[in-house]
Amino acid sequence: MKRVLFLPLLILMINNAGLALPPAEEILKRADEIRAPSKHFSCDLEIISKRGDEERTKKLKLFVGDETKSLVKFVYPPADKGKFLLMVDENLWFYTIGIREPIRITPQQRLLGEVSNGDVAKVVYSVDYSPVSINEWEIDDKKMYRLELVAKHKSATYGEVTLFVEKETFNPYKAEFYTISGKLLKTAYYGSYQLILEKKRPTEMKIVDELRTGQSSIIKYSNFEIKEFPEYYFQKTHLKYLQ
């Protein structure tokens, strides 16, 4: 897959013409709107990672300025207080109390367990990925759209993503994350759908490590609120003033 761009695009055109499928961009947009209730919102995140008998937990607060701006505030454990992630366009910074300047980091770096920085800082797929093919699929007797996405730029968390979206509801079902070379890294499963802000939305994402057998982490989402935030929330020079 995905070695030459024009070939998957041709496949996409043939699929849309022959099978009368909706445009891939529209399916991706509908799925993104379920994951993110607005361009401006906040929510709480809880990450739970298990390694044998050991369980580690982090709690975060996510503030979204628009699809290209987000601020992640570390809440728990107490030792993490004063830490922040800031994403603006293709840039991601880490800040903690005591350092002079925010540190440039990558979305690919792991935050906890199977969860990467980009998994919490980036809220929609369409900003970082373009659909290059679409097919009909079936999983557990559910009819799906299977979208193959490729990264638009090097700062995307993954090189390629295969996203499965339920046909009837456009609910994201699962996503497979690949390296640029096409190696499967992780699989995410969206679940525990609840009625939130007028739509059913996933409140859990389980991320399974495909390279290390038996290792997985869960991200739980709660307390969604649509709200616009001051512009300084998304300025790296202001991070030292946030608490």
N, C-alpha and C positions, 0 to 999 in steps of 0.2 A: 504494500500500500504506500501511496503518498511519496513516491520517489520523484515523480515528475508532475508538476502542478496541472498542466493542461489536460492530461488524461483523466484524472478524477473529475475535473470540471465537465468534461465531455460526458462522463458517466452520469453525473448529476443531471445534465440536460436531457439525456435519453430517458432516465428514470422519471423525471417530471413529465416529459411528453408522453411516454408510453403507458405509464401507470396512473397518470393524473394525480400524482402526489402533490401536496401543498409545497410551496417553495421551502427549501431547507432553512433559509434565513428567517422565515415566518415561524417555523416550528421552534427554532432556537430562541427567538424573541419571546414566544409564548412560555416556553420552559423557564427562561430567565425571569419573567414577570412573576412566576410562582415562587421562585427562590427569593427574590428581592421585591418586597411589596411596594417600593417607591424608589425614586432616585435619591431621596433624602430620608433616612430612617436610622434607628438604633435598635440593638437587641443585645441580650446577654448570651454568652457562649460558655459552655462547660466542656472541657476536654478530659476524657477518661482513658487512660492507657494502662493495659495490664501486661505484665511480664511474669508468668508463672503465678506465684502467690503475691507478688508485689503489684500494688495499684497506685498510680500517680494521677493527680488531678490538678488542672489549672482552670481558673475562672477568669473570663475576659469580658470587656464591654466594647462593642463595636459601634462606631459612629460612621455613617456613610454620608459623604457630602454630595457625591453623584457617582456615576458608574466608574469614574477614574480617580476618586479621592476617598480614602478611608483612614480612620484612626482607630487603633486597637489599644485599649487601656488594660493593663494587667491588674487583676483584682485579688487573686488568690493563687498560691499561698502568700502569707504576709511578706515573705522575703522578696516577692516579685513586685510589690507595690512601688510605684515610681518608675515602672518600665512602660514603654510605649513602642508600637510599630506605627509608622506613618507611610501610607502609599499615596503618591501623586503621579498620575500618568504611568510611565514605565519605571518610576523610581520608588525604592523602598528603603526606609531608614529605621534603625533601632536607636532608642534613647533610654538611658537610665540615669537616675539622680547620681551626680558625682562626676559625670564626664562633661567635657567642655562643649563638644559638638556631637550631633547625631552621627551614627556610624552607618555607612552605606552597606546594605546586605542584599541577599538574593531571595526571591520567592521560593527557590528550591530548598533552602536550608530548613532542616527539621526544627519544629517548635517543641513538640512532645510526641513521642511514639511515632506513629505513621503520619502525623499531621504536620504539614509544612507551613511556613509563613504565608505562602500564597493561598493556602486553603482557608485561612481566616481573613486575610486582608482583601482578597478579591471576591466579589459577590456575584458576578455574572460571567458567563462564558463568552458572550458576543464581543466584548471589548478586546479580548486577547486571542480569539480563535475565529477562523473562517470555516464554514462547512464546505467540504469538497465532494461529498457523496451522501446519498440518502437511499435507504432501503426499507422495506417493510420487514418486520421481524416478529417472532412470537416467543415469549418467555412465561412459563407457568400459566399457560392458557390465556395470556394477556397479549393483545395485539399492540405492537410497538412501531415507532419510527426509530431507525438506527442511523444516527448521524455520525459521520467521520469528520473530525475537526482538526485543522492544523494551525500551529501557532503563527500569529501575524508578526511577531518580533521575538528577539532573543530573551527578553525579560519575562516572557510567559512562564508560568510555573512548570508546564509540561510541553514537550515537543508536539505531541498529538493526543487527542482525546476521542474516544468513542462513547457517545452519549445515547442512551436508550430512553425514549420518551413515550409514555402511554398515549395511544392514538385518541382515545375517547376524551381524555381530560388534559392532555399535554403535561401531565405530571412527570417530572424527572424520576426515573426508576433506578438506573444505575449508570455509573461512568467508569470507563477504563482509562487509566493514565499511562502514557508511553513516553519513552525518551525520544529524542530526535531520530535515533537510529531504528526506532520501532520496537524496542524492548519494553514489555509490560512491567510497570513498576508497582502499581496499586490499583485496586478496584474499590469504588465507593458505592454504597447502597443507601438510597434515600428512603426514609421510613417515618413511622409515627406521625402521619398526616393529621393535622388539626385545623379547624376553622379559625383562621387568624386574619383580621382585617379584610373580611368579606370573601376570602378564598381559602380553600384547603391548601396548607403548605407543610412541607416536611419539617419536623422539629428534631429529627435525628439524622446524622450521616455517619454510617459505619465505614471506616476505611480499613481495608484488608491489605496487608503486605504480601505481594505476589513473589517476592524474592526470599523472604524468610517465613517459612511455614508456621502457621499457628499464631502469628502476631497481628494484632488489630487494635484500633482505637475508635472511640466514638466521640462525635461532636454533638452536643445537645444545644438547641436554640430555644430561647424563651424571651418573654417581655418585649415583643416587637412594638415599636412606636414610630409613627411617621412624624418627622420633625426636621426642620432646617436648623443647621448649626452655624455659628459664626465662622467667617472665613479663616480666622486665626487658628481654628482647630486643625487646619490642614496646612499650616506653615511650619517648616522645620525649625525656624528661628524662635518659635513660640513654645516648643515642646518643654523647655526648662521651666516654664511658668505654669504648666498644667499639673494638677495633682489628682 
